[in-house]
Amino acid sequence: MKTLKLLIWTYFGLLLTEGAFRKWFLPGLSNPLLIVRDPVVLLIYLQAYRLGRFPGNVWFKAVAALSFCTLIGGILAEFVNPWVMAFGLRADFLHIPLIFIMPEVFDETDVRRIGKAVLLLALPMALLMTMQFRAGPHDWINAGAGGGGQISSAMGKIRPAGTFSFISGPVFFYATVSAFLLAGLLARGSCPLWLLSAAGGATMLASVVSGSRSLLGSVAVVGLAMFVGVLLYPRAAVGSLRIAIVMGLLFIGVSSTRVFHEGQTVMAARIENAAGGKDLSTGIVRRFGYQFLVPEEVLFETPLFGRGLGLGTNAGAGLIGIRNHFLLAEGEWARVVAETGVILGGLFLLLRILLTAFILMSAVGTAREGRFMPLLLFGAGGLGLINGQWGQPTIQGFATFLCGLSLAAMRRAPVTEVVCSPTVEESQGLKSFEPMPAPVDLFAEVRTISRMDDPQPGRFAVRS
């Protein structure tokens, strides 16, 4: 079990650092490093199977059956390339079982350890993004994967990616930071205030220098998840007031810095340029809704088994010599349908919708008990599960990992139950007890139970 947990931590570490290797340390191996987590996830599956922790639920059976049908459909598609097809199959299905293995291995204590690591990394990541923001677009620190550049923002600035390949990494990273930050502030005493304050200030700084509306939106979705949690469990309203006070003080401090004002100016220009003279709210709604649309030319002109499995991903297009271009569609739902056809693509999208709904309903159930971490983690990764661009490995990795963490956070840490037998003197003094022939060990039985059975979580359950 320790090996299995170590493998999951390795997966998470690679998720945070693979971009740094792709753009700084090993740019010549940028393409192979796209799948650097795949051997780790396969080892996770193997070790989980050895320990009897591999999921055999209806979700895994549905994923296995649909992946096999998609493989057959890919062979019958309009365009067939074994390498492109293998990447497409990997993008759509390989990492989904990790969602259900994580709650078999992790519990809420393990999730808190992940959270502390994320909070500790929040400030260094924000400082790195600030350095990238202030550096020139062609500076070495702003290199892109494989020797390219970063995506532009406004006023000659780029969208800083931190240790990730592109801005999509910080979008999910700071959504994760926000989830653990709010969970820590709601559960008073669960995390040092200095760490929460540093992470809160880092999130504000990273958001303003990112030049990314998606990063602002991802943090806002986590905040919305907290609001829903408070509605479900009104006793947490006091905790939400504490959050408002801490965040207000942090904002006063961070907003007084020069780089904040510079980032704010660039962000305003970026939003204005993206709106193109149209209403801002309308532009945001259209951008969000576009990810769920399947254009008519894709829906009605796609062959029965699709254009080609994996052909709609940037990596798949790169394998046939076309770089930085969406061959089929930019939106995720449109890509899936164009690659595999209306039937198989529709079934895959339905699977993602139902899986998202299942995790959401489970997280809502725990929020009713006053445990908000699963719902907050779902807020950070839920949209990535339902419509994230899985052809981009970082988005797929965060979506599956965060949803797995959400399920794992629902599992209470085990406690020890001590069943004590009375001594001879005690039994002689109680008429309801028959005298025992000889003294017995005070701790006659020790076994592990779940906190779910413990009326006072966090304490030893003692039965005498």
C-alpha positions in Angstrom: 0.0 0.0 0.0 2.9 2.4 0.7 4.2 1.7 -2.8 0.8 2.4 -4.3 0.5 5.7 -2.4 4.0 6.7 -3.5 3.1 6.0 -7.1 0.1 8.3 -6.8 2.3 11.0 -5.3 4.7 10.5 -8.2 1.9 11.0 -10.6 1.0 14.2 -8.9 4.6 15.4 -8.9 5.0 14.7 -12.6 1.7 16.6 -13.3 3.3 19.7 -11.7 6.7 19.4 -13.2 6.5 17.7 -16.6 6.1 21.1 -18.3 9.4 22.3 -16.9 11.2 19.4 -18.4 9.4 19.9 -21.7 10.3 23.6 -22.1 13.6 24.0 -20.1 15.5 20.9 -19.3 14.7 18.4 -22.1 13.0 20.4 -24.9 14.2 17.9 -27.4 12.1 15.2 -25.7 9.0 17.5 -25.5 6.7 15.0 -27.4 7.7 11.9 -25.5 7.3 13.7 -22.2 3.7 14.4 -23.1 3.0 10.8 -21.9 5.5 10.7 -19.1 2.7 10.0 -16.5 1.3 7.0 -18.5 3.9 4.5 -17.3 3.2 5.6 -13.7 -0.5 5.3 -14.1 -0.1 1.8 -15.5 2.1 0.9 -12.5 -0.7 2.3 -10.3 -3.2 0.0 -12.0 -0.9 -3.0 -11.7 -0.2 -2.5 -8.0 -3.9 -1.8 -7.2 -4.8 -5.0 -9.0 -2.2 -6.9 -6.9 -3.6 -5.5 -3.7 -7.2 -6.1 -4.7 -7.9 -2.4 -4.9 -8.6 -2.2 -8.6 -12.3 -1.0 -9.0 -14.7 -3.5 -10.4 -17.7 -1.1 -10.3 -20.2 -0.3 -13.0 -18.2 2.7 -14.0 -15.0 0.8 -14.8 -17.0 -1.8 -16.7 -18.6 0.9 -18.8 -15.2 2.5 -19.5 -13.7 -0.8 -20.5 -16.6 -1.7 -22.8 -16.7 1.7 -24.4 -12.9 1.9 -24.9 -13.0 -1.5 -26.7 -15.9 -0.3 -29.0 -14.0 2.9 -29.6 -10.9 1.0 -30.6 -12.9 -1.1 -33.1 -14.5 2.1 -34.4 -11.1 3.8 -34.7 -10.0 0.9 -37.0 -13.1 1.5 -39.2 -12.7 5.3 -39.2 -12.1 7.5 -42.2 -8.4 8.1 -41.3 -6.4 5.4 -39.5 -2.9 5.9 -38.1 -1.8 3.5 -35.4 0.2 6.0 -33.4 -2.5 8.7 -33.7 -5.2 6.2 -32.8 -3.2 5.0 -29.8 -2.8 8.6 -28.5 -6.6 9.2 -29.0 -7.4 6.1 -27.0 -5.0 7.1 -24.3 -6.5 10.6 -24.2 -10.1 9.4 -23.8 -9.8 6.4 -21.5 -6.4 5.6 -20.0 -6.6 7.8 -16.9 -10.3 7.4 -16.0 -9.8 4.4 -13.7 -7.5 6.5 -11.5 -10.6 8.4 -10.3 -11.9 5.2 -8.6 -8.6 3.8 -7.4 -7.7 6.9 -5.4 -10.6 6.5 -2.9 -9.5 2.9 -2.5 -6.1 4.1 -1.5 -6.4 7.6 0.0 -8.6 8.9 2.7 -9.2 12.4 4.0 -5.9 12.4 5.9 -4.0 11.7 2.7 -6.0 14.4 0.8 -5.0 16.9 3.5 -1.3 16.0 2.9 -1.8 16.7 -0.8 -3.5 20.0 0.2 -0.6 21.1 2.4 1.9 20.4 -0.4 -0.3 22.4 -2.8 -0.6 25.3 -0.4 3.2 25.3 0.2 3.8 25.5 -3.6 1.3 28.3 -4.2 3.6 31.2 -3.3 6.8 30.0 -5.2 4.6 29.3 -8.3 3.1 32.8 -8.1 6.5 34.4 -7.8 7.7 32.4 -10.8 4.7 33.5 -12.8 5.4 37.1 -11.7 9.0 36.8 -13.1 7.6 35.4 -16.3 5.0 38.2 -16.5 7.7 40.9 -16.2 10.2 39.2 -18.6 10.0 39.6 -22.3 8.0 37.2 -24.6 11.2 35.8 -26.0 13.1 35.4 -22.7 14.3 31.9 -21.8 12.0 31.8 -18.8 9.0 32.2 -21.2 10.0 29.3 -23.5 7.2 27.0 -24.5 7.2 23.2 -24.9 9.6 22.0 -27.6 11.2 25.4 -28.0 8.1 27.5 -28.9 6.7 30.5 -27.1 3.9 31.2 -24.6 0.4 32.4 -25.6 0.2 36.2 -25.8 -2.0 38.2 -23.4 -2.1 42.0 -24.0 0.2 45.0 -24.1 3.1 42.8 -25.2 2.8 40.4 -22.3 2.4 36.7 -22.3 0.3 34.4 -20.2 2.8 33.0 -17.7 2.7 29.3 -17.3 4.8 28.7 -14.2 6.3 25.2 -14.3 3.6 24.0 -16.7 3.8 23.9 -20.5 1.1 26.5 -21.0 -1.4 28.6 -19.1 -3.9 25.7 -18.7 -1.7 24.3 -15.9 -1.9 27.4 -13.7 -5.7 27.5 -14.3 -6.2 24.1 -12.7 -3.4 24.5 -10.2 -4.8 27.7 -8.6 -8.3 26.3 -8.7 -6.8 23.4 -6.6 -5.1 25.9 -4.3 -8.4 27.8 -3.8 -10.2 24.6 -2.9 -7.7 23.7 -0.2 -7.4 27.3 1.0 -11.2 27.6 1.5 -11.4 24.2 3.1 -8.6 25.2 5.5 -10.3 28.5 6.4 -13.7 26.8 7.0 -12.2 24.1 9.2 -10.6 26.3 11.8 -7.3 25.0 13.2 -6.9 22.4 10.4 -4.0 24.4 8.8 -1.6 27.1 10.0 -2.9 30.6 9.4 0.4 31.7 7.9 0.2 29.0 5.3 -3.4 29.9 4.4 -2.5 33.6 4.2 0.5 33.0 2.0 -1.5 30.8 -0.4 -4.4 33.3 -0.5 -2.0 36.2 -1.4 -0.3 34.0 -4.0 -3.6 33.1 -5.6 -4.5 36.8 -5.9 -1.1 37.7 -7.3 -1.1 34.8 -9.8 -4.7 35.6 -10.9 -3.9 39.2 -11.8 -0.6 38.5 -13.6 -1.9 35.5 -15.5 -3.8 37.4 -18.2 -6.2 34.5 -18.2 -9.9 34.8 -17.9 -10.1 31.0 -17.4 -7.9 31.3 -14.3 -10.2 33.9 -12.8 -13.2 31.8 -13.7 -11.8 28.6 -12.2 -11.2 30.3 -8.9 -14.7 31.8 -9.1 -16.2 28.3 -9.6 -14.5 27.0 -6.4 -15.9 30.0 -4.6 -19.4 29.2 -6.0 -18.9 25.6 -4.7 -18.2 27.0 -1.2 -21.3 29.2 -1.4 -23.4 26.1 -2.3 -21.8 24.2 0.6 -22.8 27.0 3.1 -26.4 26.9 1.8 -26.4 23.2 2.4 -24.9 23.5 5.9 -25.8 27.0 7.3 -23.7 26.4 10.5 -20.6 27.1 8.3 -21.7 30.8 7.8 -19.4 31.8 10.6 -16.5 30.2 8.8 -17.4 32.0 5.6 -17.4 35.3 7.4 -13.8 34.5 8.6 -12.9 33.8 4.9 -14.3 37.2 3.9 -12.2 39.0 6.6 -9.0 37.1 5.8 -9.4 37.6 2.0 -10.2 41.3 2.4 -7.0 41.9 4.4 -5.0 39.9 2.0 -6.4 41.9 -0.9 -5.5 45.2 0.7 -1.9 44.0 1.1 -1.4 42.4 -2.3 -3.2 45.3 -4.2 -0.8 47.8 -2.8 2.1 46.3 -4.8 3.4 47.7 -8.1 3.2 44.4 -9.9 -0.5 44.0 -9.0 -1.4 47.3 -10.6 0.6 46.4 -13.7 -1.1 43.0 -13.9 -4.5 44.6 -13.4 -3.9 47.0 -16.3 -2.8 44.1 -18.6 -5.8 42.0 -17.4 -8.2 44.8 -18.1 -6.8 45.2 -21.6 -6.9 41.5 -22.2 -10.6 41.3 -21.2 -11.4 44.3 -23.4 -9.6 42.9 -26.4 -11.3 39.5 -26.0 -14.7 41.2 -25.8 -14.1 42.9 -29.1 -16.4 45.8 -28.2 -19.2 43.5 -27.1 -20.8 43.1 -23.7 -18.4 41.4 -21.3 -20.9 39.0 -19.8 -22.2 38.0 -23.2 -18.6 37.2 -24.3 -17.9 35.0 -21.2 -21.2 33.1 -21.6 -20.5 32.5 -25.3 -16.9 31.3 -24.5 -18.2 28.9 -21.8 -21.1 27.6 -23.8 -18.9 27.1 -26.9 -17.2 24.2 -25.2 -20.6 22.3 -25.1 -21.6 23.0 -28.7 -21.2 20.6 -31.6 -21.5 22.6 -34.9 -23.9 21.3 -37.5 -21.2 20.5 -39.9 -19.6 18.2 -37.3 -22.9 16.7 -36.2 -24.3 15.9 -39.6 -21.2 15.5 -41.9 -19.1 13.3 -39.7 -18.9 9.6 -40.9 -20.4 6.9 -38.8 -17.1 6.0 -37.1 -15.7 9.5 -37.2 -12.8 11.2 -39.0 -10.1 9.4 -37.1 -9.5 8.6 -33.4 -6.9 11.0 -32.0 -6.9 13.2 -35.1 -8.5 16.1 -33.3 -5.8 16.5 -30.7 -2.8 18.7 -31.2 -0.5 15.8 -30.4 -2.3 13.6 -32.9 -2.0 16.2 -35.6 1.7 16.7 -34.7 2.3 13.0 -35.3 1.3 13.5 -39.0 3.4 16.7 -39.3 0.8 19.4 -38.5 1.7 21.4 -35.5 -0.3 23.9 -33.3 -3.5 23.4 -35.3 -6.9 21.9 -34.5 -7.6 19.7 -37.5 -11.2 18.9 -36.6 -12.6 21.2 -33.9 -11.4 23.3 -31.0 -14.3 22.6 -28.6 -14.0 19.3 -26.7 -17.4 17.9 -27.4 -17.1 18.8 -31.1 -13.6 17.0 -31.1 -15.0 13.9 -29.6 -17.9 13.6 -32.0 -15.7 14.5 -35.0 -13.1 11.8 -34.1 -15.3 8.9 -33.2 -18.7 9.6 -34.8 -22.1 10.6 -33.3 -22.8 7.2 -31.7 -19.6 6.3 -30.0 -18.7 10.0 -29.4 -22.1 10.6 -27.9 -21.8 7.6 -25.6 -18.4 8.8 -24.4 -19.8 12.3 -23.7 -22.8 10.7 -21.9 -20.3 8.7 -19.7 -18.5 11.9 -18.7 -21.8 13.7 -18.0 -23.1 10.8 -15.8 -19.7 10.5 -14.0 -19.6 14.2 -13.3 -23.2 14.1 -11.9 -22.3 11.1 -9.7 -19.3 12.8 -8.1 -21.3 16.1 -7.7 -24.2 14.3 -5.9 -21.7 12.5 -3.7 -19.9 15.7 -2.8 -23.2 17.4 -2.1 -24.1 14.6 0.3 -20.9 15.2 2.3 -21.4 18.9 2.3 -24.8 18.4 4.0 -22.8 16.9 6.9 -20.5 20.0 7.1 -17.6 18.4 5.2 -16.8 20.8 2.3 -13.5 19.5 0.9 -15.1 17.0 -1.6 -17.4 19.7 -3.0 -14.6 22.3 -3.2 -12.3 19.8 -5.0 -15.1 18.9 -7.4 -15.4 22.7 -8.1 -11.8 22.7 -9.0 -11.9 19.7 -11.4 -15.5 19.0 -12.3 -15.6 21.2 -15.4 -12.4 19.6 -16.6 -14.1 16.2 -16.3 -17.2 17.1 -18.2 -15.8 19.2 -21.0 -12.1 19.8 -20.5 -9.8 19.3 -23.6 -8.5 15.9 -22.8 -6.2 15.9 -25.8 -4.1 18.3 -23.7 -2.5 15.9 -21.1 -2.3 18.6 -18.3 -6.0 19.3 -18.4 -6.8 15.5 -18.5 -4.4 14.9 -15.6 -5.9 17.5 -13.4 -9.5 16.6 -14.2 -9.0 12.9 -13.3 -6.7 13.6 -10.3 -9.0 16.2 -8.7 -12.1 14.1 -9.1 -10.3 11.2 -7.6 -9.3 13.4 -4.7 -12.9 14.5 -4.3 -14.0 10.9 -3.9 -11.1 10.1 -1.6 -11.9 13.1 0.7 -15.3 11.5 1.3 -13.6 8.5 2.9 -13.0 9.1 6.6 -9.6 8.2 8.1 -9.7 5.0 10.2 -9.6 5.2 13.9 -8.7 2.5 16.5 -11.4 0.9 18.6 -10.2 -0.5 22.0 -12.5 -3.1 23.5 -11.6 -3.4 27.2 -12.6 -6.3 29.4 -13.2 -5.7 33.2 -10.7 -6.8 35.8 -11.7 -9.3 38.5 -12.2 -6.6 41.1 -14.4 -4.6 38.8 -16.5 -7.5 37.9 -16.9 -8.5 41.6 -18.1 -5.0 42.3 -20.8 -5.1 39.7 -23.7 -7.4 40.2 -24.5 -7.5 36.5 -21.1 -9.1 35.9 -20.2 -12.6 36.8 -16.8 -12.9 38.6 -14.0 -13.7 36.2 -11.6 -16.5 37.1 -8.4 -14.5 36.5 -7.3 -11.0 35.6 -7.2 -10.2 31.9 -5.2 -7.9 29.9 -6.7 -4.3 29.9 -6.4 -4.2 26.1 -8.0 -7.5 25.2 -9.0 -6.5 21.7 -7.8 -3.8 19.3 -9.2 -3.5 15.9 -9.6 -0.8 13.2 -13.0 0.7 12.4 -14.1 3.4 10.1 -14.9 6.9 11.5 -18.2 6.5 9.7 -19.2 4.3 12.6 -17.9 6.6 15.3 -20.4 9.1 16.7 -17.5 11.4 17.7 -15.1 11.5 14.7 -11.5 12.1 15.7 -11.6 10.3 19.0 -10.8 6.8 20.0 -13.9 4.7 20.1 -13.7 2.8 23.4 -16.1 0.1 24.4 -15.8 -1.5 27.9 
